[in-house]
Amino acid sequence: IGEVGTGAYDDFRKATATVRAMITEYGMSDKLGPMQFGHTQGGQVFLGRDLGHEQNYSDQIAYEIDQEMQRMIRDCYDRAKQLLDQHKDQVHLVAQTLLKKETLEKDEIAKLLEEGHLDESPEAQDDVKVKIQSQDLKGQANKLAFDKEALERDKDKDKDKNNEEPK
């Protein structure tokens, strides 16, 4: 948290595409107004075409579109940073809990934010249970029953050999 990394690459790519569509296709820019800029081309991409998008506006309008995109993305980015900073303690609490428990359900997040912790009851930990056996019989605890019986017979044979008198 608070570090810049490459993890947000796809988020920035999608945000840029969404903002471009908001401005050029849906007319959702206060500065440029309710107009559509460019025509989406179906089918093949030809040389000199912008991957299925034809520019039917001036370079000045293209510059204004770019400026409006930067403004909108920057405003949203600043707002997101402000919200994360404003709720920093809750963000850290959720992040730390996710390090301990890989997945949180909606109800768990609500409880975590309301109470500041999750129950550590046995019912809450039903996801994964591992039974570790003691390693008796020289590490043979995981052997099947018939293997253990054979091991016991071998041990008895070794005892008998050790009890025999040397000739």
C-alpha positions as a printed Julia matrix, in Angstrom:
167×3 Matrix{Float64}:
   0.0     0.0     0.0
   1.4     3.37   -0.95
   3.88    1.92   -3.44
   3.68    2.25   -7.2
   3.91   -1.06   -9.0
   2.98   -2.78  -12.23
  -0.07   -4.49  -10.72
  -2.36   -1.65  -11.79
  -1.32   -1.88  -15.47
  -4.58   -3.46  -16.62
  -6.62   -1.09  -14.43
  -5.02    1.94  -16.1
  -5.5     0.41  -19.55
  -9.2    -0.2   -18.91
  -9.69    3.22  -17.29
  -8.11    4.91  -20.3
 -10.31    2.98  -22.73
 -13.43    3.73  -20.66
 -12.68    7.46  -20.43
 -11.9     7.62  -24.17
 -15.27    5.97  -24.9
 -17.05    8.31  -22.46
 -15.67   11.33  -24.32
 -15.58   10.2   -27.95
 -18.54    7.81  -28.15
 -21.01    8.7   -25.4
 -20.63   12.5   -25.32
 -19.99   12.54  -21.57
 -17.54   15.46  -21.52
 -18.62   18.83  -20.11
 -15.83   20.53  -22.06
 -16.46   18.91  -25.47
 -20.21   18.48  -25.11
 -22.64   15.77  -26.19
 -20.94   14.85  -29.45
 -19.5    11.69  -30.9
 -15.99   11.86  -32.3
 -14.72    9.26  -34.74
 -16.41    6.28  -36.3
 -15.79    2.72  -35.24
 -14.88    0.57  -38.22
 -15.95   -3.07  -38.3
 -13.95   -5.74  -40.02
 -10.34   -5.6   -41.19
  -7.77   -3.03  -40.14
  -6.17   -1.27  -43.09
  -2.94    0.68  -43.29
  -3.35    4.21  -42.05
  -6.35    3.31  -39.86
  -6.28    3.4   -36.06
  -7.22   -0.24  -35.34
 -10.82    0.06  -36.42
 -11.34    3.7   -35.45
 -11.53    6.5   -38.02
 -10.69   10.06  -36.94
 -13.21   12.5   -38.4
 -12.12   15.5   -36.34
  -9.28   17.99  -36.38
  -5.95   17.7   -34.65
  -7.09   20.49  -32.3
 -10.11   18.41  -31.24
  -7.84   15.37  -30.84
  -5.63   17.46  -28.54
  -8.68   18.57  -26.53
  -9.87   14.96  -26.27
  -6.44   13.97  -24.91
  -6.49   16.87  -22.45
 -10.0    15.97  -21.27
  -9.0    12.31  -20.88
  -5.99   13.28  -18.79
  -8.1    15.58  -16.63
 -10.79   12.97  -16.02
  -8.33   10.19  -15.23
  -6.22   12.44  -13.0
  -9.35   13.61  -11.11
 -10.48   10.02  -10.56
  -6.97    8.92   -9.55
  -6.69   11.79   -7.05
 -10.14   10.98   -5.65
  -9.22    7.3    -5.25
  -5.98    8.22   -3.45
  -7.93   10.61   -1.19
 -10.45    7.89   -0.28
  -7.72    5.33    0.39
  -5.85    7.82    2.56
  -9.04    8.84    4.37
  -9.78    5.17    5.18
  -6.14    4.07    5.59
  -6.71    2.15    8.85
  -9.54    0.13    7.32
  -7.53   -0.54    4.15
  -4.61   -1.84    6.23
  -6.94   -3.95    8.38
  -8.46   -5.64    5.33
  -5.02   -6.1     3.73
  -3.56   -7.68    6.89
  -6.58   -9.97    7.23
  -6.23  -11.04    3.59
  -2.63  -12.03    4.3
  -3.91  -14.38    7.01
  -7.07  -15.54    5.24
  -6.91  -15.63    1.47
 -10.59  -14.96    0.75
 -13.12  -12.73    2.5
 -16.85  -12.82    1.9
 -19.01   -9.67    1.92
 -20.36  -10.4     5.41
 -16.83  -10.99    6.74
 -15.64   -7.66    5.35
 -18.6    -5.86    6.9
 -17.94   -7.51   10.27
 -14.22   -6.79   10.02
 -14.86   -3.1     9.34
 -17.51   -2.84   12.08
 -15.74   -4.8    14.82
 -12.09   -4.55   13.8
 -11.52   -8.33   13.8
 -12.92  -11.66   12.64
 -13.88  -14.54   14.92
 -11.22  -17.21   15.18
 -13.77  -19.85   16.19
 -13.29  -23.43   14.98
 -16.39  -23.02   12.79
 -14.72  -20.08   11.02
 -11.67  -22.22   10.28
 -13.48  -25.16    8.63
 -11.87  -24.42    5.26
  -8.72  -26.5     5.69
  -7.85  -28.97    8.41
  -4.62  -30.9     8.49
  -4.06  -33.78   10.87
  -0.41  -34.3    11.64
   0.49  -37.67   13.1
   3.37  -38.19   15.47
   6.38  -39.74   13.83
   6.73  -42.9    15.9
   8.22  -46.14   14.65
  11.15  -44.33   13.08
   9.09  -42.1    10.77
   6.66  -44.83    9.76
   3.49  -43.14   11.11
   2.11  -42.61    7.61
   2.42  -46.28    6.67
  -0.71  -48.33    6.12
  -1.74  -50.82    8.82
  -0.35  -53.88    7.02
   2.95  -52.05    6.48
   3.14  -51.31   10.2
   2.52  -54.98   11.0
   5.38  -55.97    8.68
   7.6   -53.37   10.34
   6.76  -54.81   13.78
   7.62  -58.35   12.54
  10.95  -57.05   11.22
  11.67  -55.4    14.57
  10.86  -58.68   16.37
  13.22  -60.57   14.04
  15.98  -58.04   14.74
  15.46  -58.51   18.5
  15.62  -62.28   18.12
  18.88  -62.01   16.15
  20.38  -59.73   18.8
  19.33  -62.12   21.59
  21.0   -65.14   19.93
  24.32  -66.12   21.4
  27.32  -65.72   19.13
  28.89  -69.0    17.95
